[in-house]
Amino acid sequence: KAVVSTQSTGAVRDVEVWIRRRQRELMPSKLNKFKETLWKLFFYTVAFSYGVSVLWNEPFTWKTALVWVGYPDLTWAVKKSLYYYYLMKGSFYLSLMFSQFMDTKRKDFWEMFLHHIASLILIGGSWLGGCYKIGALVMSVHDISDALLGAAKACVYIKFTLGSNVIFVVFAASFFVERLVIFPCIILFCAMFEGSAAIKNWPALVPYTAFLIILQFLHIYWFSFIVKLFIRIATGNDIDKD
């Protein structure tokens, strides 16, 4: 009996060791995380730069009431630059919706999945619904903060503490301005009030606005984490995790 007990205990230990080894092997390495972060940093930087070049000289960028002038926007008459902007952002979010299951698992996995679905519905719906002007504005307010977040994460991976802390503070400020001020006060207002006044009895406006509101709730949810990290930095602690 003692021999059998000893053998059983040894077998259990072997299984536990094997499970721990497999778990370590399956965990994404810092190098993989770093490469993933650099790719997203590159894309969001390019997307932000291209979006600015496309929208800077558009009158509706600075006066959102003009978004609904001439509605519906005819997709065959859209400028090529706006078409490519839609194609770039739509294809990227479509790829993220699937690659997310193979990339590093984050704490906000399902929130990000919901974000990708909402983004794709808004991009596709605004294009098919003939309101790509406001769709372009929605896409444009997300890129710079995403690029800054990627830069902060990259600094964490290379252990550049000062850089990660400084960039994170800039990221937090840009996130607040873009997603908690500009997005709800200008873009969401444009869709809910200026849009309903300009195009009455358009049934798609209700679900379109609903998905914009979903995005806004996700912004508030993520900003709560940003505030916690900001407090951590302000109290003298460094960012040591992504």
VEXKOL-174499 format. One line per field, with one value per residue: residue number from 1; residue in three letters; x, y, z of N, C-alpha, C in turn. Coordinates in steps of 0.001 Angstrom, whole numbers, padded with zeros to 6 digits. Example, Ala and Ser with C-alpha at 12.3 -4.5 7.8 and 13.67 -1.06 7.14 Angstrom:
<recs>
seq: (1  2)
type: (ALA  SER)
n.x: (013190  012850)
n.y: (-005690  -002250)
n.z: (007800  007080)
ca.x: (012300  013670)
ca.y: (-004500  -001060)
ca.z: (007800  007140)
c.x: (013200  012900)
c.y: (-003300  000030)
c.z: (007800  007870)
</recs>
This chain:
<recs>
seq: (1  2  3  4  5  6  7  8  9  10  11  12  13  14  15  16  17  18  19  20  21  22  23  24  25  26  27  28  29  30  31  32  33  34  35  36  37  38  39  40  41  42  43  44  45  46  47  48  49  50  51  52  53  54  55  56  57  58  59  60  61  62  63  64  65  66  67  68  69  70  71  72  73  74  75  76  77  78  79  80  81  82  83  84  85  86  87  88  89  90  91  92  93  94  95  96  97  98  99  100  101  102  103  104  105  106  107  108  109  110  111  112  113  114  115  116  117  118  119  120  121  122  123  124  125  126  127  128  129  130  131  132  133  134  135  136  137  138  139  140  141  142  143  144  145  146  147  148  149  150  151  152  153  154  155  156  157  158  159  160  161  162  163  164  165  166  167  168  169  170  171  172  173  174  175  176  177  178  179  180  181  182  183  184  185  186  187  188  189  190  191  192  193  194  195  196  197  198  199  200  201  202  203  204  205  206  207  208  209  210  211  212  213  214  215  216  217  218  219  220  221  222  223  224  225  226  227  228  229  230  231  232  233  234  235  236  237  238  239  240  241  242)
type: (LYS  ALA  VAL  VAL  SER  THR  GLN  SER  THR  GLY  ALA  VAL  ARG  ASP  VAL  GLU  VAL  TRP  ILE  ARG  ARG  ARG  GLN  ARG  GLU  LEU  MET  PRO  SER  LYS  LEU  ASN  LYS  PHE  LYS  GLU  THR  LEU  TRP  LYS  LEU  PHE  PHE  TYR  THR  VAL  ALA  PHE  SER  TYR  GLY  VAL  SER  VAL  LEU  TRP  ASN  GLU  PRO  PHE  THR  TRP  LYS  THR  ALA  LEU  VAL  TRP  VAL  GLY  TYR  PRO  ASP  LEU  THR  TRP  ALA  VAL  LYS  LYS  SER  LEU  TYR  TYR  TYR  TYR  LEU  MET  LYS  GLY  SER  PHE  TYR  LEU  SER  LEU  MET  PHE  SER  GLN  PHE  MET  ASP  THR  LYS  ARG  LYS  ASP  PHE  TRP  GLU  MET  PHE  LEU  HIS  HIS  ILE  ALA  SER  LEU  ILE  LEU  ILE  GLY  GLY  SER  TRP  LEU  GLY  GLY  CYS  TYR  LYS  ILE  GLY  ALA  LEU  VAL  MET  SER  VAL  HIS  ASP  ILE  SER  ASP  ALA  LEU  LEU  GLY  ALA  ALA  LYS  ALA  CYS  VAL  TYR  ILE  LYS  PHE  THR  LEU  GLY  SER  ASN  VAL  ILE  PHE  VAL  VAL  PHE  ALA  ALA  SER  PHE  PHE  VAL  GLU  ARG  LEU  VAL  ILE  PHE  PRO  CYS  ILE  ILE  LEU  PHE  CYS  ALA  MET  PHE  GLU  GLY  SER  ALA  ALA  ILE  LYS  ASN  TRP  PRO  ALA  LEU  VAL  PRO  TYR  THR  ALA  PHE  LEU  ILE  ILE  LEU  GLN  PHE  LEU  HIS  ILE  TYR  TRP  PHE  SER  PHE  ILE  VAL  LYS  LEU  PHE  ILE  ARG  ILE  ALA  THR  GLY  ASN  ASP  ILE  ASP  LYS  ASP)
n.x: (000818  001947  003834  002219  000872  002985  003764  001439  001390  003709  003001  000933  002369  004005  002101  001171  003507  003830  001503  001966  004238  003217  001399  003143  004377  002260  001618  001784  004823  006938  008132  006382  004137  005255  005768  003144  002123  003704  002865  000175  000620  001949  -000107  -002220  -000943  -000447  -003127  -004209  -002700  -003377  -006140  -006307  -005223  -007186  -009579  -009100  -009475  -012135  -015314  -017379  -016012  -015421  -017786  -020325  -023017  -023139  -022749  -025119  -026117  -027340  -027908  -029090  -025599  -024047  -022614  -021205  -020252  -018404  -015369  -012196  -010259  -011704  -013032  -010899  -010106  -012267  -012116  -009640  -009958  -012224  -011409  -009331  -010564  -012177  -010278  -009209  -011321  -011234  -008522  -008168  -008778  -006541  -004493  -002725  -004418  -006443  -007607  -009909  -011144  -013720  -015043  -013518  -014069  -016806  -016561  -015260  -017227  -019338  -018031  -017608  -020259  -021108  -019351  -019920  -022701  -022951  -021775  -023330  -025741  -025521  -024339  -021608  -020031  -020332  -019597  -016876  -015935  -016438  -014636  -012228  -011753  -010681  -008117  -005624  -005356  -005247  -002852  -001031  -001379  -000315  002352  003064  002828  004815  007082  006987  007608  010257  011370  011591  011018  010481  009659  007346  005685  005363  004256  001948  000494  000004  -001501  -003741  -004839  -005475  -007295  -009384  -010177  -010820  -012637  -014384  -015213  -015170  -016311  -018926  -020092  -019965  -019921  -021755  -023878  -024310  -025280  -027571  -029224  -028825  -028876  -031397  -033032  -032456  -032909  -035687  -037718  -036040  -035436  -033049  -031505  -031935  -030879  -028263  -027483  -027722  -025592  -023490  -023818  -023251  -020512  -019752  -020290  -018401  -016100  -016229  -016020  -013396  -011968  -012128  -010220  -007988  -007866  -007257  -004675  -003432  -003547  -001885  000594  000825  001190  003742  004378  005477  004503  004353  003227  001341)
n.y: (-001201  001225  001552  001795  004143  005971  005869  006861  009476  010461  010336  012220  014536  014645  015141  017652  019177  018940  020280  022891  023499  023454  025551  027706  027586  028172  030737  034035  035377  038143  039210  038555  040043  042566  042786  042648  044980  046943  046664  047534  050122  051199  051009  052646  055092  055645  055622  057752  059915  059810  060149  062776  064177  063686  064731  067322  069582  069443  070919  069970  068881  070873  072118  070522  070407  070476  067933  066640  067934  067646  065006  061752  060817  060112  057105  056480  058882  059620  060981  059691  059584  059514  057136  055287  055668  054648  051996  051222  051449  049848  047276  046819  046698  044519  042501  042540  041578  038861  038139  038743  036543  035040  036635  038158  037518  039809  041579  042919  041485  040687  043106  044507  042939  043443  046141  046037  044795  046683  048852  047902  047584  050238  051428  049985  050407  053223  053719  052238  053415  055936  058021  058741  060838  061582  059124  059031  061006  059838  057678  059063  060244  058367  057452  058779  058538  055767  055263  056547  054996  052577  053385  053936  051361  050045  051291  050297  047598  047751  048673  051420  053509  056247  057256  055677  056511  059291  059336  057910  059677  061726  060244  059632  062189  062824  060788  061447  063986  063421  061192  061510  064068  065396  063290  062603  065180  066505  064736  062630  064251  065429  063241  062445  064726  066883  065240  063938  066137  066989  064829  063543  060812  058668  055423  053996  055666  055381  052733  053252  055423  054123  052286  054068  055082  052798  052599  054900  054205  052176  053712  055189  053097  052118  054399  054473  052595  053886  056117  054873  053904  056332  057528  055791  056368  059039  058771  057967  055447  053204  052217  048901  046852  045771)
n.z: (000000  000782  -001214  -003474  -002771  -002736  -005426  -006622  -005579  -006740  -009432  -009519  -008899  -011158  -013145  -012312  -012597  -015362  -016258  -015276  -016763  -019373  -019197  -018894  -021381  -023075  -022395  -023646  -024859  -023833  -026034  -028130  -027307  -027506  -030271  -031239  -030099  -031352  -034006  -033863  -032951  -035162  -037113  -036029  -035904  -038616  -039494  -038043  -039064  -041786  -041593  -040587  -042753  -044635  -043558  -042664  -044320  -044868  -044772  -043050  -040943  -039152  -038736  -037690  -038371  -041064  -041847  -042441  -044592  -047809  -047503  -048552  -048577  -051579  -052356  -054655  -055430  -053557  -052256  -053238  -051265  -048844  -049250  -049233  -046621  -045181  -046091  -045091  -042251  -041789  -042698  -040933  -038356  -038824  -039122  -036541  -035035  -035434  -035097  -032461  -030935  -031164  -030373  -027568  -024571  -022956  -019991  -020586  -022633  -023729  -023727  -025582  -027799  -028127  -028708  -031207  -032783  -032597  -033797  -036426  -037279  -037188  -039038  -041432  -041513  -041640  -044065  -045936  -045357  -046302  -044851  -044559  -043813  -041067  -040132  -040779  -039058  -036573  -036655  -036732  -034233  -032572  -033085  -032302  -029500  -029257  -030593  -028877  -026587  -027478  -027815  -025162  -024041  -025486  -024458  -021873  -022305  -023179  -020941  -020456  -018295  -017613  -020080  -020571  -018471  -018944  -021559  -021043  -019424  -021265  -023063  -021420  -021106  -023787  -024342  -022592  -023606  -026306  -026235  -024116  -024188  -026846  -028389  -027110  -026805  -029236  -031564  -030896  -030208  -032670  -034139  -032666  -032312  -034238  -036482  -036289  -036569  -039134  -040853  -040752  -039618  -040291  -039996  -039447  -037937  -035217  -034314  -035143  -033541  -031109  -031105  -031088  -028542  -027084  -027602  -026208  -023532  -023250  -023475  -021088  -019265  -019819  -019190  -016452  -015661  -016619  -014946  -012509  -013049  -013532  -011003  -009710  -010908  -010131  -007409  -007213  -008168  -010688  -014063  -014545  -015843  -018755)
ca.x: (000000  002835  004451  001179  000636  004137  003682  000327  001822  004680  002279  000215  003375  004415  001019  001175  004676  003539  000487  002617  005130  002368  000853  004210  004602  001121  001561  002495  006082  007001  008492  005142  003352  005932  005512  001725  001969  004335  002010  -000963  001150  002181  -001368  -002962  -000212  -000748  -004546  -004416  -002092  -004183  -007435  -006143  -005030  -008449  -010686  -008721  -010041  -013562  -016108  -018184  -015169  -015412  -019181  -020935  -024359  -022978  -022717  -026405  -026485  -027265  -028134  -027992  -024364  -023995  -021339  -020463  -019666  -017504  -013972  -011396  -009542  -012638  -013284  -009745  -010135  -013254  -011597  -008541  -010435  -013130  -010653  -008537  -011428  -012613  -009173  -009079  -012404  -010836  -007177  -008234  -008830  -005204  -003559  -002641  -005702  -006456  -008695  -011116  -011279  -015069  -015365  -012890  -014821  -018020  -016137  -014987  -018505  -020024  -017310  -017886  -021650  -021171  -018635  -020714  -024017  -022857  -021455  -024513  -026843  -025303  -023903  -020204  -019334  -020257  -018831  -015456  -015636  -016400  -013382  -011060  -011493  -010165  -006795  -004452  -005208  -004808  -001430  -000299  -001415  000666  003689  003298  003056  006130  008077  006965  008306  011703  011740  011848  010003  010123  008900  006014  004885  005042  003341  000662  -000220  -000487  -002572  -004922  -005424  -006070  -008463  -010446  -010649  -011416  -013719  -015336  -015646  -015497  -017220  -020329  -020606  -020001  -020308  -023005  -024893  -024585  -026108  -028847  -030072  -028721  -029296  -032848  -033700  -032220  -033472  -036764  -038313  -035055  -035426  -031696  -030844  -032068  -029817  -026944  -027220  -027591  -024225  -022620  -023952  -022489  -019110  -019531  -020223  -017103  -015109  -016300  -015502  -011942  -011380  -012013  -008922  -006973  -007793  -006543  -003252  -002951  -003338  -000700  001771  000886  001641  005139  004556  005666  003727  005235  002450  000646)
ca.y: (000000  002379  001706  002310  005535  006757  005955  007761  010845  010856  010554  013496  015599  014707  015796  019070  019786  019024  021331  024201  023716  023773  026883  028664  027568  028781  032166  034814  035960  039601  039546  038514  041207  043749  042826  042973  046404  047761  046633  048416  051488  051613  051214  053800  056308  055859  055930  059117  060853  059813  060739  064234  064695  063554  065488  068662  070623  069218  071865  069312  068560  072001  072489  069200  070502  070263  066489  066179  068680  066803  063590  060824  060922  059090  056409  056501  060214  059899  061201  058479  059623  059038  055719  054538  055769  053656  050674  050941  051244  048711  046026  046641  046224  043171  041600  042482  040782  037460  037952  038915  035218  034465  037554  038105  037699  040923  041543  043472  040760  040736  044511  044835  042232  044242  047376  045746  044545  047975  049667  047387  047910  051681  051714  049459  051041  054613  053697  051790  054337  057231  059091  058448  061992  061407  057899  059392  061748  058867  056937  059926  060656  057246  056978  059333  057954  054381  055306  056898  053824  051644  053899  053746  049934  049709  051765  049350  046376  047994  049156  052859  053891  057662  057402  055081  057351  060561  059071  057502  060889  062372  059372  059815  063497  062751  059910  062221  065041  062856  060220  061907  065451  065579  062244  062763  066551  066979  063712  062006  065309  065573  062121  062349  065916  067503  064257  063730  067347  067139  063700  062986  059522  057718  054376  053528  056599  054876  051758  053880  056170  053154  051755  055161  055135  051647  053020  055873  053470  051512  054760  055476  051903  052098  055558  054155  051946  054910  056923  054079  053920  057704  057695  055002  057135  060254  058434  057565  054084  053119  051220  047759  045869  046343)
ca.z: (000000  000850  -002537  -004360  -002379  -003198  -006890  -006954  -005268  -007763  -010685  -009386  -009017  -012564  -013880  -011924  -013244  -016800  -016455  -015096  -017899  -020526  -018983  -019207  -022824  -023754  -022090  -024667  -024405  -023932  -027414  -028917  -026907  -028039  -031718  -031405  -029748  -032401  -035195  -033636  -032891  -036548  -037820  -035515  -036290  -040029  -039616  -037546  -040018  -043004  -041259  -040506  -044111  -045367  -042969  -042226  -045191  -045091  -043963  -042014  -039797  -038215  -038485  -037862  -038964  -042502  -042093  -042941  -045800  -049005  -047194  -048265  -049349  -052628  -052224  -055922  -055597  -052444  -052617  -053100  -049993  -047823  -049536  -048746  -045163  -044756  -046412  -044172  -040888  -041766  -042822  -039719  -037277  -039182  -038798  -035089  -034466  -035501  -034544  -031012  -030320  -031241  -029741  -026116  -023905  -022016  -019017  -021217  -023890  -024279  -023981  -026858  -028841  -028327  -029371  -032620  -033447  -032707  -034775  -037769  -037605  -037449  -040287  -042536  -041549  -042099  -045500  -046681  -045085  -046947  -043928  -044309  -043236  -039613  -039900  -040817  -037833  -035477  -036741  -036564  -032847  -031782  -033490  -031627  -028162  -029443  -030938  -027661  -025710  -028012  -027521  -023723  -023820  -026044  -023485  -020745  -022707  -023265  -019608  -020473  -017316  -017740  -021317  -020419  -017571  -019610  -022678  -020487  -018985  -022494  -023544  -020567  -021439  -025122  -024231  -021956  -024511  -027519  -026074  -023087  -024458  -028270  -028881  -026708  -026900  -030621  -032539  -030474  -030322  -034103  -034585  -031964  -032390  -035563  -037466  -036229  -037068  -040572  -041621  -039936  -039998  -040818  -038969  -039121  -037026  -033840  -034010  -035338  -032313  -030014  -031119  -030643  -027084  -026584  -027617  -025149  -022265  -023229  -023188  -019652  -018587  -019940  -018522  -015025  -015508  -016858  -013730  -011505  -013399  -013355  -009556  -009365  -011322  -009327  -006066  -007265  -008665  -012139  -014797  -014798  -016603  -019894)
c.x: (000856  003470  003459  000919  001744  004100  002583  000711  002801  004007  001537  001185  003815  003366  001006  002331  004419  002540  001116  003536  004341  001781  001888  004459  003499  000996  002344  003761  006031  007349  007250  004247  003930  005669  004065  001475  002550  003471  000834  -000538  001374  000869  -002077  -002265  -000491  -002202  -004838  -003899  -002930  -005545  -007378  -006016  -006334  -009484  -010361  -009395  -011515  -014381  -016875  -017355  -015273  -016821  -020032  -022349  -024305  -022906  -023982  -026890  -026297  -027440  -029219  -026771  -024315  -022629  -020526  -019792  -018673  -016082  -013179  -010676  -010431  -012943  -012146  -009677  -011108  -012723  -010505  -009049  -011359  -012394  -009832  -009401  -011967  -011526  -009015  -010130  -012047  -009465  -007159  -008233  -007468  -004162  -003542  -003996  -005588  -007637  -010011  -011394  -012656  -015527  -014758  -013623  -016111  -017698  -015912  -016288  -019259  -019367  -017607  -019310  -021784  -020498  -019461  -022055  -023973  -022538  -022683  -025684  -026653  -024962  -022450  -019440  -019211  -019509  -017339  -015049  -015547  -015067  -012187  -010738  -010894  -008673  -005643  -004260  -004766  -003323  -000585  -000271  -000393  002091  004038  003591  004440  007243  008131  007784  009813  012245  012212  010777  009545  009263  007495  005124  004435  004016  001979  -000158  -000791  -001638  -003859  -005629  -006117  -007323  -009641  -011041  -011397  -012691  -014739  -015803  -016105  -016529  -018664  -020902  -020745  -020561  -021623  -024159  -025304  -025519  -027496  -029781  -030020  -029198  -030801  -033615  -033579  -032887  -034527  -037251  -037317  -034863  -034033  -030995  -030877  -031004  -028418  -026547  -027003  -026173  -023207  -022650  -023208  -021001  -018811  -019444  -018892  -015988  -015064  -015712  -013975  -011293  -011266  -010682  -007788  -006778  -007014  -005042  -002651  -002659  -002087  000576  001944  001388  003047  005402  004661  004713  004653  004521  001738  -000846)
c.y: (001256  002649  002320  003782  006436  006948  006917  009211  011350  011144  011887  014663  015770  015430  017290  019813  019965  020140  022712  024533  024127  025178  027953  028752  028302  030277  032952  035425  037483  040043  039556  039703  042482  043898  043208  044463  047308  047804  047582  049875  052030  051917  052474  055115  056657  056288  057350  060143  060952  060456  062256  064830  064669  064555  066945  069763  070417  070159  071200  068907  069630  072516  071262  069257  070235  068772  066023  066959  067777  065330  063007  061068  059781  058419  056427  057850  060562  060112  059919  058424  059114  057550  054858  054564  054744  052240  050272  050612  050019  047383  045759  046095  044818  042154  041440  041580  039295  037225  038095  037565  034522  035355  037348  038390  038816  040784  042016  042806  040946  042170  044957  044164  042992  045540  047151  045519  045857  048858  049221  047711  049392  052041  051245  050144  052466  054682  053317  052744  055724  058356  058866  059637  061855  060124  058171  060146  060814  058116  057799  060247  059536  056992  057491  058726  056497  054316  055611  055732  052790  052079  053704  052278  049518  050133  050851  048115  046566  048601  050612  053512  055331  057886  056859  055936  058641  060345  058654  058707  061627  061569  059580  061131  063449  061878  060687  063245  064450  062063  060588  063353  065577  064561  062456  064148  067057  065906  063041  063004  065492  064471  062163  063522  066603  066540  064063  064947  067461  066047  063008  061655  058588  056615  053938  054438  056087  053820  052341  054633  055234  052592  052838  055281  053970  051987  053980  055198  052722  052507  055064  054319  051883  053267  055310  053459  052963  055766  056176  054075  055302  057978  056948  055748  058363  059992  057855  056161  054088  052094  050065  046642  046565  046191)
c.z: (000000  -000498  -003518  -004073  -002878  -004705  -007327  -006723  -006314  -009089  -010665  -009543  -010467  -013410  -013581  -012586  -014731  -017095  -016321  -016255  -019141  -020406  -019305  -020705  -023576  -023478  -023136  -024102  -024540  -025345  -028298  -028601  -027511  -029533  -032011  -031146  -030824  -033659  -035034  -033548  -034301  -037254  -037343  -035848  -037749  -040203  -039147  -038552  -041288  -042748  -041177  -041898  -044913  -044873  -042654  -043040  -045514  -044207  -042832  -040799  -038722  -037918  -038762  -038444  -040463  -042862  -042801  -044159  -047016  -048722  -048118  -049148  -050355  -052615  -053520  -056154  -054486  -052940  -052379  -051763  -048851  -048010  -048989  -047220  -044582  -044959  -045424  -042774  -040793  -041820  -041563  -038572  -037561  -038838  -037288  -034463  -034452  -034852  -033033  -030297  -030368  -030584  -028233  -025488  -022858  -021058  -019622  -022566  -024503  -024525  -025314  -028015  -029164  -029058  -030861  -033388  -033658  -033765  -036200  -038205  -037944  -038770  -041484  -042665  -042054  -043587  -046321  -046501  -045649  -045988  -043540  -043743  -041727  -039262  -039875  -039556  -036633  -035484  -036364  -035113  -031998  -031990  -032635  -030247  -028250  -029784  -029702  -026678  -026173  -027714  -026047  -023411  -024328  -025087  -022265  -021089  -022801  -021975  -019617  -019603  -017481  -018975  -021191  -019540  -018253  -020718  -022148  -020029  -020191  -023081  -022749  -020899  -022792  -025110  -023651  -022920  -025694  -027239  -025002  -023234  -025912  -028737  -028419  -026991  -028329  -031559  -032160  -030551  -031781  -034590  -033970  -032237  -033763  -036641  -037480  -036737  -038577  -041392  -040770  -040523  -040690  -039787  -038546  -038128  -035590  -033523  -034174  -034074  -031140  -029952  -030756  -029119  -026440  -026536  -026475  -023778  -022137  -022937  -021690  -018851  -018632  -019217  -017012  -014744  -015688  -015614  -012647  -011782  -013213  -011872  -009117  -009729  -010432  -007906  -006064  -007713  -010181  -012748  -015129  -015536  -017735  -019708)
</recs>
